[in-house]
Amino acid sequence: MESTLHSLGDLIISALPTFFLVILLHFYLKAVFYKPLQRVLAERKQATEGARKLAAEALTRAEGKAAAYEESIKSARNEMYQEQEILRRKWRDEQTAQIASARHATEAQVKAARDQIAAQVAEARQSLEANSWQLADEIAEAVLAGRAR
């Protein structure tokens, strides 16, 4: 057993330079490779997060501008619809006035035509009345002349 311990001691003693070399290599790699790598990765992360933050801010601004643009379009549409409604009302009022004017003109023409027809009827009655007595006399003479024959 003592020989095993002695062999183990020799093995540990011969392994000590390798152990120190591994520890030295560890600190060397840490100082030369990992620290610069971690620094670069940290800078990269900071840059990407900064870019993401800037992109998020730009997106927020763009969304705000888009909302304002949509609101202005909505406002312009409402204004246009109001102007169209005012124009439609104006046209409807003008059309109503034209219809009323045409109706009055037509009623006046109908009244004038009725008056003219009534005058013609009265004139025809007078003419018939005057002619009826004359026709009655002629008929009576024709009947009497026919009996006399």
TILOZA-671631 format. One record per atom (N, C-alpha, C, O): residue number from 0; x, y, z. Coordinates in nm, 3 decimals. Layout:
BEGIN
PT    i       px       py       pz
PT  NUM        X        Y        Z
...
% end
This chain:
BEGIN
PT    i       px       py       pz
PT    0    0.081   -0.116    0.000
PT    0    0.000    0.000    0.000
PT    0    0.087    0.125    0.000
PT    0    0.054    0.228   -0.058
PT    1    0.197    0.109    0.067
PT    1    0.288    0.222    0.069
PT    1    0.345    0.248   -0.069
PT    1    0.370    0.363   -0.106
PT    2    0.365    0.146   -0.143
PT    2    0.415    0.164   -0.279
PT    2    0.310    0.231   -0.366
PT    2    0.342    0.307   -0.457
PT    3    0.187    0.201   -0.339
PT    3    0.078    0.263   -0.415
PT    3    0.072    0.411   -0.382
PT    3    0.053    0.494   -0.471
PT    4    0.088    0.443   -0.255
PT    4    0.086    0.583   -0.216
PT    4    0.208    0.654   -0.273
PT    4    0.199    0.769   -0.317
PT    5    0.320    0.586   -0.271
PT    5    0.441    0.644   -0.327
PT    5    0.425    0.668   -0.477
PT    5    0.464    0.773   -0.528
PT    6    0.367    0.572   -0.546
PT    6    0.341    0.586   -0.691
PT    6    0.243    0.699   -0.716
PT    6    0.257    0.777   -0.810
PT    7    0.145    0.706   -0.630
PT    7    0.045    0.813   -0.642
PT    7    0.110    0.948   -0.618
PT    7    0.077    1.044   -0.687
PT    8    0.199    0.958   -0.523
PT    8    0.272    1.081   -0.495
PT    8    0.359    1.120   -0.613
PT    8    0.362    1.237   -0.651
PT    9    0.430    1.022   -0.673
PT    9    0.511    1.050   -0.791
PT    9    0.424    1.099   -0.907
PT    9    0.460    1.190   -0.982
PT   10    0.311    1.035   -0.919
PT   10    0.218    1.073   -1.027
PT   10    0.168    1.215   -1.008
PT   10    0.159    1.291   -1.105
PT   11    0.135    1.250   -0.886
PT   11    0.087    1.385   -0.858
PT   11    0.198    1.485   -0.883
PT   11    0.174    1.592   -0.939
PT   12    0.322    1.450   -0.841
PT   12    0.435    1.540   -0.861
PT   12    0.462    1.558   -1.009
PT   12    0.491    1.669   -1.053
PT   13    0.452    1.451   -1.086
PT   13    0.475    1.464   -1.230
PT   13    0.358    1.534   -1.298
PT   13    0.375    1.591   -1.407
PT   14    0.241    1.532   -1.238
PT   14    0.124    1.597   -1.297
PT   14    0.116    1.745   -1.259
PT   14    0.041    1.820   -1.321
PT   15    0.192    1.787   -1.158
PT   15    0.186    1.927   -1.114
PT   15    0.223    2.025   -1.225
PT   15    0.153    2.125   -1.240
PT   16    0.326    2.005   -1.303
PT   16    0.356    2.100   -1.410
PT   16    0.241    2.108   -1.509
PT   16    0.208    2.217   -1.556
PT   17    0.178    1.995   -1.542
PT   17    0.064    1.997   -1.634
PT   17   -0.052    2.073   -1.570
PT   17   -0.120    2.151   -1.637
PT   18   -0.074    2.050   -1.442
PT   18   -0.182    2.121   -1.370
PT   18   -0.159    2.271   -1.374
PT   18   -0.250    2.348   -1.403
PT   19   -0.034    2.314   -1.342
PT   19   -0.003    2.458   -1.345
PT   19   -0.012    2.514   -1.487
PT   19   -0.054    2.627   -1.510
PT   20    0.030    2.430   -1.582
PT   20    0.020    2.472   -1.722
PT   20   -0.127    2.491   -1.763
PT   20   -0.159    2.586   -1.833
PT   21   -0.213    2.402   -1.720
PT   21   -0.358    2.413   -1.751
PT   21   -0.414    2.537   -1.683
PT   21   -0.492    2.610   -1.744
PT   22   -0.376    2.562   -1.556
PT   22   -0.426    2.682   -1.487
PT   22   -0.373    2.807   -1.555
PT   22   -0.447    2.903   -1.574
PT   23   -0.245    2.807   -1.591
PT   23   -0.186    2.920   -1.661
PT   23   -0.254    2.941   -1.796
PT   23   -0.282    3.055   -1.836
PT   24   -0.280    2.830   -1.867
PT   24   -0.350    2.837   -1.995
PT   24   -0.491    2.893   -1.976
PT   24   -0.540    2.970   -2.058
PT   25   -0.555    2.853   -1.869
PT   25   -0.689    2.902   -1.838
PT   25   -0.688    3.054   -1.822
PT   25   -0.768    3.124   -1.885
PT   26   -0.597    3.107   -1.739
PT   26   -0.593    3.251   -1.716
PT   26   -0.549    3.326   -1.843
PT   26   -0.599    3.434   -1.873
PT   27   -0.454    3.265   -1.917
PT   27   -0.410    3.327   -2.043
PT   27   -0.526    3.335   -2.142
PT   27   -0.548    3.442   -2.199
PT   28   -0.599    3.227   -2.162
PT   28   -0.713    3.227   -2.255
PT   28   -0.823    3.322   -2.207
PT   28   -0.888    3.390   -2.286
PT   29   -0.840    3.323   -2.077
PT   29   -0.941    3.412   -2.021
PT   29   -0.904    3.557   -2.050
PT   29   -0.990    3.635   -2.089
PT   30   -0.777    3.593   -2.033
PT   30   -0.733    3.731   -2.053
PT   30   -0.722    3.765   -2.201
PT   30   -0.759    3.875   -2.241
PT   31   -0.673    3.674   -2.282
PT   31   -0.646    3.705   -2.422
PT   31   -0.767    3.676   -2.511
PT   31   -0.792    3.751   -2.605
PT   32   -0.842    3.573   -2.484
PT   32   -0.948    3.532   -2.575
PT   32   -1.088    3.564   -2.523
PT   32   -1.167    3.629   -2.591
PT   33   -1.118    3.517   -2.401
PT   33   -1.255    3.529   -2.352
PT   33   -1.295    3.672   -2.316
PT   33   -1.406    3.714   -2.347
PT   34   -1.205    3.747   -2.249
PT   34   -1.240    3.886   -2.214
PT   34   -1.265    3.971   -2.338
PT   34   -1.366    4.041   -2.342
PT   35   -1.178    3.970   -2.440
PT   35   -1.209    4.047   -2.561
PT   35   -1.336    3.995   -2.630
PT   35   -1.416    4.073   -2.684
PT   36   -1.353    3.862   -2.627
PT   36   -1.473    3.806   -2.687
PT   36   -1.598    3.852   -2.613
PT   36   -1.697    3.889   -2.675
PT   37   -1.592    3.849   -2.480
PT   37   -1.706    3.895   -2.401
PT   37   -1.730    4.044   -2.422
PT   37   -1.845    4.088   -2.426
PT   38   -1.621    4.122   -2.435
PT   38   -1.634    4.265   -2.460
PT   38   -1.701    4.288   -2.596
PT   38   -1.792    4.370   -2.608
PT   39   -1.656    4.215   -2.696
PT   39   -1.714    4.229   -2.830
PT   39   -1.860    4.187   -2.829
PT   39   -1.945    4.253   -2.889
PT   40   -1.890    4.076   -2.761
PT   40   -2.028    4.030   -2.752
PT   40   -2.116    4.130   -2.677
PT   40   -2.232    4.154   -2.713
PT   41   -2.059    4.190   -2.571
PT   41   -2.135    4.290   -2.496
PT   41   -2.160    4.413   -2.582
PT   41   -2.270    4.469   -2.581
PT   42   -2.056    4.456   -2.657
PT   42   -2.075    4.571   -2.746
PT   42   -2.178    4.538   -2.854
PT   42   -2.262    4.621   -2.890
PT   43   -2.169    4.416   -2.906
PT   43   -2.264    4.374   -3.009
PT   43   -2.406    4.371   -2.954
PT   43   -2.500    4.416   -3.020
PT   44   -2.420    4.318   -2.833
PT   44   -2.552    4.313   -2.770
PT   44   -2.605    4.453   -2.746
PT   44   -2.722    4.482   -2.771
PT   45   -2.514    4.541   -2.697
PT   45   -2.554    4.680   -2.673
PT   45   -2.593    4.748   -2.804
PT   45   -2.691    4.822   -2.810
PT   46   -2.517    4.722   -2.909
PT   46   -2.547    4.782   -3.039
PT   46   -2.681    4.730   -3.093
PT   46   -2.762    4.808   -3.142
PT   47   -2.703    4.598   -3.082
PT   47   -2.829    4.543   -3.133
PT   47   -2.946    4.590   -3.049
PT   47   -3.053    4.621   -3.101
PT   48   -2.927    4.594   -2.917
PT   48   -3.036    4.643   -2.833
PT   48   -3.061    4.790   -2.858
PT   48   -3.176    4.835   -2.857
PT   49   -2.953    4.866   -2.881
PT   49   -2.970    5.008   -2.916
PT   49   -3.043    5.022   -3.049
PT   49   -3.131    5.107   -3.064
PT   50   -3.004    4.937   -3.145
PT   50   -3.071    4.942   -3.275
PT   50   -3.216    4.900   -3.261
PT   50   -3.304    4.960   -3.322
PT   51   -3.242    4.798   -3.179
PT   51   -3.381    4.756   -3.155
PT   51   -3.460    4.867   -3.087
PT   51   -3.576    4.893   -3.119
PT   52   -3.395    4.932   -2.991
PT   52   -3.462    5.042   -2.921
PT   52   -3.493    5.155   -3.018
PT   52   -3.603    5.210   -3.018
PT   53   -3.394    5.190   -3.102
PT   53   -3.416    5.293   -3.203
PT   53   -3.526    5.251   -3.301
PT   53   -3.610    5.332   -3.340
PT   54   -3.524    5.123   -3.340
PT   54   -3.627    5.073   -3.432
PT   54   -3.764    5.078   -3.366
PT   54   -3.863    5.113   -3.431
PT   55   -3.770    5.043   -3.237
PT   55   -3.898    5.048   -3.165
PT   55   -3.948    5.192   -3.155
PT   55   -4.067    5.218   -3.173
PT   56   -3.856    5.285   -3.128
PT   56   -3.894    5.426   -3.121
PT   56   -3.941    5.476   -3.257
PT   56   -4.040    5.549   -3.268
PT   57   -3.868    5.434   -3.363
PT   57   -3.908    5.474   -3.498
PT   57   -4.044    5.415   -3.533
PT   57   -4.127    5.482   -3.595
PT   58   -4.067    5.292   -3.493
PT   58   -4.196    5.227   -3.517
PT   58   -4.308    5.299   -3.442
PT   58   -4.416    5.320   -3.496
PT   59   -4.280    5.337   -3.319
PT   59   -4.379    5.411   -3.240
PT   59   -4.410    5.545   -3.306
PT   59   -4.526    5.584   -3.316
PT   60   -4.306    5.615   -3.351
PT   60   -4.328    5.743   -3.420
PT   60   -4.406    5.722   -3.549
PT   60   -4.496    5.799   -3.581
PT   61   -4.370    5.616   -3.623
PT   61   -4.440    5.587   -3.749
PT   61   -4.587    5.555   -3.724
PT   61   -4.674    5.598   -3.798
PT   62   -4.613    5.478   -3.618
PT   62   -4.752    5.446   -3.584
PT   62   -4.827    5.572   -3.545
PT   62   -4.944    5.589   -3.582
PT   63   -4.762    5.661   -3.472
PT   63   -4.825    5.788   -3.436
PT   63   -4.855    5.871   -3.559
PT   63   -4.963    5.929   -3.571
PT   64   -4.758    5.877   -3.652
PT   64   -4.781    5.952   -3.776
PT   64   -4.891    5.888   -3.858
PT   64   -4.974    5.957   -3.917
PT   65   -4.892    5.754   -3.863
PT   65   -4.998    5.683   -3.938
PT   65   -5.134    5.711   -3.877
PT   65   -5.232    5.732   -3.949
PT   66   -5.141    5.711   -3.744
PT   66   -5.268    5.741   -3.678
PT   66   -5.311    5.884   -3.707
PT   66   -5.429    5.910   -3.734
PT   67   -5.216    5.977   -3.703
PT   67   -5.248    6.117   -3.734
PT   67   -5.291    6.130   -3.880
PT   67   -5.384    6.205   -3.912
PT   68   -5.224    6.058   -3.968
PT   68   -5.259    6.061   -4.110
PT   68   -5.400    6.006   -4.131
PT   68   -5.480    6.064   -4.204
PT   69   -5.430    5.893   -4.067
PT   69   -5.564    5.834   -4.078
PT   69   -5.669    5.929   -4.022
PT   69   -5.778    5.942   -4.077
PT   70   -5.636    5.995   -3.912
PT   70   -5.730    6.090   -3.852
PT   70   -5.753    6.207   -3.947
PT   70   -5.866    6.254   -3.961
PT   71   -5.646    6.255   -4.011
PT   71   -5.664    6.367   -4.104
PT   71   -5.744    6.323   -4.227
PT   71   -5.825    6.399   -4.279
PT   72   -5.722    6.200   -4.273
PT   72   -5.802    6.147   -4.385
PT   72   -5.948    6.136   -4.343
PT   72   -6.038    6.172   -4.420
PT   73   -5.972    6.087   -4.224
PT   73   -6.109    6.073   -4.173
PT   73   -6.175    6.210   -4.163
PT   73   -6.291    6.227   -4.200
PT   74   -6.101    6.306   -4.113
PT   74   -6.152    6.442   -4.102
PT   74   -6.183    6.500   -4.239
PT   74   -6.287    6.564   -4.259
PT   75   -6.092    6.478   -4.334
PT   75   -6.113    6.529   -4.471
PT   75   -6.234    6.462   -4.535
PT   75   -6.312    6.527   -4.605
PT   76   -6.251    6.333   -4.512
PT   76   -6.368    6.263   -4.566
PT   76   -6.496    6.318   -4.505
PT   76   -6.593    6.343   -4.576
PT   77   -6.496    6.337   -4.373
PT   77   -6.615    6.393   -4.308
PT   77   -6.647    6.530   -4.363
PT   77   -6.763    6.563   -4.388
PT   78   -6.543    6.612   -4.382
PT   78   -6.563    6.745   -4.438
PT   78   -6.619    6.736   -4.580
PT   78   -6.709    6.812   -4.617
PT   79   -6.565    6.643   -4.658
PT   79   -6.612    6.626   -4.795
PT   79   -6.758    6.579   -4.795
PT   79   -6.838    6.626   -4.875
PT   80   -6.792    6.486   -4.706
PT   80   -6.930    6.437   -4.698
PT   80   -7.024    6.550   -4.657
PT   80   -7.135    6.560   -4.709
PT   81   -6.980    6.635   -4.565
PT   81   -7.062    6.748   -4.524
PT   81   -7.083    6.844   -4.641
PT   81   -7.193    6.894   -4.662
PT   82   -6.975    6.871   -4.716
PT   82   -6.988    6.959   -4.832
PT   82   -7.081    6.898   -4.936
PT   82   -7.162    6.969   -4.997
PT   83   -7.071    6.767   -4.957
PT   83   -7.159    6.700   -5.052
PT   83   -7.304    6.707   -5.005
PT   83   -7.396    6.728   -5.085
PT   84   -7.325    6.691   -4.874
PT   84   -7.462    6.697   -4.820
PT   84   -7.518    6.838   -4.837
PT   84   -7.636    6.854   -4.871
PT   85   -7.436    6.939   -4.813
PT   85   -7.481    7.077   -4.833
PT   85   -7.515    7.100   -4.979
PT   85   -7.617    7.162   -5.010
PT   86   -7.431    7.050   -5.070
PT   86   -7.456    7.064   -5.213
PT   86   -7.584    6.990   -5.253
PT   86   -7.664    7.042   -5.331
PT   87   -7.605    6.869   -5.199
PT   87   -7.728    6.794   -5.228
PT   87   -7.850    6.871   -5.179
PT   87   -7.951    6.878   -5.250
PT   88   -7.842    6.926   -5.061
PT   88   -7.956    7.004   -5.008
PT   88   -7.983    7.124   -5.097
PT   88   -8.098    7.156   -5.127
PT   89   -7.876    7.191   -5.139
PT   89   -7.892    7.307   -5.226
PT   89   -7.959    7.266   -5.356
PT   89   -8.052    7.332   -5.402
PT   90   -7.912    7.156   -5.417
PT   90   -7.971    7.108   -5.542
PT   90   -8.117    7.068   -5.521
PT   90   -8.202    7.097   -5.605
PT   91   -8.144    7.001   -5.409
PT   91   -8.282    6.959   -5.380
PT   91   -8.371    7.081   -5.362
PT   91   -8.483    7.084   -5.412
PT   92   -8.321    7.184   -5.292
PT   92   -8.400    7.306   -5.274
PT   92   -8.423    7.375   -5.408
PT   92   -8.532    7.424   -5.435
PT   93   -8.317    7.380   -5.492
PT   93   -8.333    7.440   -5.625
PT   93   -8.432    7.361   -5.708
PT   93   -8.516    7.418   -5.778
PT   94   -8.424    7.229   -5.700
PT   94   -8.516    7.145   -5.776
PT   94   -8.658    7.163   -5.726
PT   94   -8.752    7.169   -5.806
PT   95   -8.676    7.173   -5.595
PT   95   -8.808    7.196   -5.538
PT   95   -8.863    7.330   -5.584
PT   95   -8.981    7.342   -5.618
PT   96   -8.777    7.431   -5.586
PT   96   -8.819    7.563   -5.633
PT   96   -8.856    7.558   -5.780
PT   96   -8.956    7.619   -5.821
PT   97   -8.778    7.488   -5.862
PT   97   -8.809    7.476   -6.005
PT   97   -8.939    7.401   -6.026
PT   97   -9.020    7.438   -6.112
PT   98   -8.959    7.295   -5.948
PT   98   -9.084    7.219   -5.959
PT   98   -9.202    7.307   -5.920
PT   98   -9.304    7.307   -5.988
PT   99   -9.188    7.382   -5.811
PT   99   -9.297    7.471   -5.768
PT   99   -9.323    7.577   -5.874
PT   99   -9.438    7.609   -5.904
PT  100   -9.216    7.632   -5.931
PT  100   -9.231    7.732   -6.037
PT  100   -9.301    7.672   -6.158
PT  100   -9.391    7.733   -6.216
PT  101   -9.258    7.552   -6.197
PT  101   -9.321    7.485   -6.311
PT  101   -9.467    7.454   -6.281
PT  101   -9.553    7.468   -6.368
PT  102   -9.494    7.411   -6.157
PT  102   -9.633    7.380   -6.118
PT  102   -9.719    7.506   -6.127
PT  102   -9.831    7.501   -6.178
PT  103   -9.667    7.619   -6.078
PT  103   -9.744    7.744   -6.083
PT  103   -9.767    7.787   -6.228
PT  103   -9.876    7.831   -6.265
PT  104   -9.662    7.773   -6.309
PT  104   -9.674    7.810   -6.450
PT  104   -9.776    7.720   -6.519
PT  104   -9.857    7.766   -6.599
PT  105   -9.770    7.590   -6.488
PT  105   -9.865    7.495   -6.547
PT  105  -10.007    7.524   -6.501
PT  105  -10.101    7.524   -6.581
PT  106  -10.022    7.549   -6.372
PT  106  -10.156    7.584   -6.320
PT  106  -10.209    7.710   -6.386
PT  106  -10.328    7.718   -6.417
PT  107  -10.121    7.808   -6.408
PT  107  -10.164    7.932   -6.475
PT  107  -10.206    7.902   -6.620
PT  107  -10.305    7.956   -6.668
PT  108  -10.129    7.816   -6.688
PT  108  -10.164    7.780   -6.826
PT  108  -10.296    7.703   -6.830
PT  108  -10.379    7.726   -6.917
PT  109  -10.314    7.610   -6.734
PT  109  -10.439    7.534   -6.728
PT  109  -10.555    7.627   -6.701
PT  109  -10.661    7.614   -6.764
PT  110  -10.538    7.722   -6.610
PT  110  -10.645    7.818   -6.579
PT  110  -10.676    7.903   -6.702
PT  110  -10.793    7.928   -6.732
PT  111  -10.572    7.946   -6.772
PT  111  -10.593    8.027   -6.892
PT  111  -10.664    7.944   -6.998
PT  111  -10.754    7.993   -7.066
PT  112  -10.623    7.816   -7.012
PT  112  -10.688    7.729   -7.111
PT  112  -10.833    7.706   -7.072
PT  112  -10.920    7.707   -7.159
PT  113  -10.862    7.684   -6.942
PT  113  -11.001    7.666   -6.896
PT  113  -11.083    7.791   -6.923
PT  113  -11.197    7.785   -6.970
PT  114  -11.022    7.905   -6.891
PT  114  -11.094    8.031   -6.918
PT  114  -11.122    8.046   -7.066
PT  114  -11.230    8.087   -7.107
PT  115  -11.021    8.011   -7.149
PT  115  -11.039    8.022   -7.295
PT  115  -11.147    7.926   -7.342
PT  115  -11.231    7.961   -7.425
PT  116  -11.145    7.802   -7.289
PT  116  -11.247    7.703   -7.327
PT  116  -11.384    7.750   -7.280
PT  116  -11.483    7.737   -7.353
PT  117  -11.392    7.804   -7.159
PT  117  -11.520    7.854   -7.107
PT  117  -11.571    7.968   -7.195
PT  117  -11.691    7.977   -7.223
PT  118  -11.479    8.054   -7.238
PT  118  -11.519    8.164   -7.327
PT  118  -11.567    8.108   -7.460
PT  118  -11.667    8.155   -7.514
PT  119  -11.496    8.007   -7.513
PT  119  -11.537    7.947   -7.639
PT  119  -11.673    7.878   -7.626
PT  119  -11.757    7.883   -7.715
PT  120  -11.693    7.811   -7.509
PT  120  -11.823    7.745   -7.484
PT  120  -11.934    7.849   -7.478
PT  120  -12.041    7.830   -7.535
PT  121  -11.908    7.960   -7.408
PT  121  -12.010    8.065   -7.398
PT  121  -12.039    8.123   -7.536
PT  121  -12.154    8.149   -7.571
PT  122  -11.932    8.144   -7.614
PT  122  -11.950    8.198   -7.749
PT  122  -12.027    8.100   -7.837
PT  122  -12.115    8.138   -7.914
PT  123  -11.993    7.969   -7.822
PT  123  -12.064    7.867   -7.900
PT  123  -12.210    7.861   -7.859
PT  123  -12.297    7.845   -7.945
PT  124  -12.239    7.873   -7.729
PT  124  -12.378    7.873   -7.683
PT  124  -12.455    7.991   -7.741
PT  124  -12.568    7.978   -7.788
PT  125  -12.389    8.106   -7.737
PT  125  -12.457    8.225   -7.794
PT  125  -12.481    8.206   -7.943
PT  125  -12.587    8.239   -7.997
PT  126  -12.378    8.150   -8.009
PT  126  -12.391    8.127   -8.152
PT  126  -12.500    8.024   -8.180
PT  126  -12.580    8.041   -8.271
PT  127  -12.501    7.918   -8.100
PT  127  -12.605    7.816   -8.118
PT  127  -12.743    7.871   -8.085
PT  127  -12.842    7.843   -8.153
PT  128  -12.746    7.951   -7.980
PT  128  -12.875    8.011   -7.943
PT  128  -12.926    8.100   -8.056
PT  128  -13.044    8.096   -8.091
PT  129  -12.837    8.178   -8.111
PT  129  -12.878    8.268   -8.220
PT  129  -12.915    8.186   -8.343
PT  129  -13.013    8.215   -8.411
PT  130  -12.836    8.085   -8.370
PT  130  -12.862    8.003   -8.489
PT  130  -12.981    7.910   -8.468
PT  130  -13.047    7.872   -8.565
PT  131  -13.007    7.871   -8.344
PT  131  -13.117    7.777   -8.319
PT  131  -13.252    7.839   -8.356
PT  131  -13.339    7.771   -8.410
PT  132  -13.269    7.965   -8.329
PT  132  -13.395    8.030   -8.366
PT  132  -13.406    8.041   -8.517
PT  132  -13.513    8.021   -8.575
PT  133  -13.297    8.071   -8.578
PT  133  -13.296    8.082   -8.724
PT  133  -13.322    7.944   -8.787
PT  133  -13.399    7.933   -8.882
PT  134  -13.255    7.838   -8.732
PT  134  -13.276    7.704   -8.783
PT  134  -13.421    7.659   -8.758
PT  134  -13.482    7.593   -8.842
PT  135  -13.472    7.694   -8.642
PT  135  -13.609    7.657   -8.610
PT  135  -13.704    7.720   -8.710
PT  135  -13.798    7.655   -8.756
PT  136  -13.680    7.847   -8.746
PT  136  -13.766    7.914   -8.845
PT  136  -13.753    7.846   -8.980
PT  136  -13.853    7.827   -9.049
PT  137  -13.630    7.808   -9.019
PT  137  -13.611    7.744   -9.148
PT  137  -13.676    7.607   -9.151
PT  137  -13.735    7.568   -9.252
PT  138  -13.666    7.534   -9.042
PT  138  -13.729    7.402   -9.035
PT  138  -13.880    7.416   -9.042
PT  138  -13.949    7.343   -9.113
PT  139  -13.929    7.513   -8.968
PT  139  -14.075    7.533   -8.968
PT  139  -14.121    7.570   -9.108
PT  139  -14.225    7.521   -9.153
PT  140  -14.047    7.654   -9.177
PT  140  -14.085    7.693   -9.313
PT  140  -14.077    7.575   -9.407
PT  140  -14.161    7.559   -9.495
PT  141  -13.970    7.488   -9.387
PT  141  -13.956    7.373   -9.474
PT  141  -14.070    7.275   -9.450
PT  141  -14.120    7.215   -9.545
PT  142  -14.112    7.258   -9.327
PT  142  -14.221    7.166   -9.296
PT  142  -14.351    7.222   -9.351
PT  142  -14.432    7.149   -9.408
PT  143  -14.370    7.348   -9.333
PT  143  -14.494    7.410   -9.383
PT  143  -14.493    7.412   -9.535
PT  143  -14.598    7.394   -9.596
PT  144  -14.381    7.433   -9.594
PT  144  -14.374    7.436   -9.740
PT  144  -14.396    7.294   -9.793
PT  144  -14.452    7.279   -9.902
PT  145  -14.356    7.195   -9.722
PT  145  -14.374    7.056   -9.765
PT  145  -14.519    7.015   -9.752
PT  145  -14.561    6.927   -9.827
PT  146  -14.598    7.070   -9.667
PT  146  -14.737    7.039   -9.652
PT  146  -14.817    7.110   -9.760
PT  146  -14.919    7.062   -9.808
PT  147  -14.768    7.220   -9.793
PT  147  -14.839    7.297   -9.892
PT  147  -14.824    7.236  -10.028
PT  147  -14.905    7.271  -10.114
PT  148  -14.743    7.160  -10.055
PT  148  -14.724    7.101  -10.184
PT  148  -14.814    6.992  -10.206
PT  148  -14.811    6.929  -10.312
% end
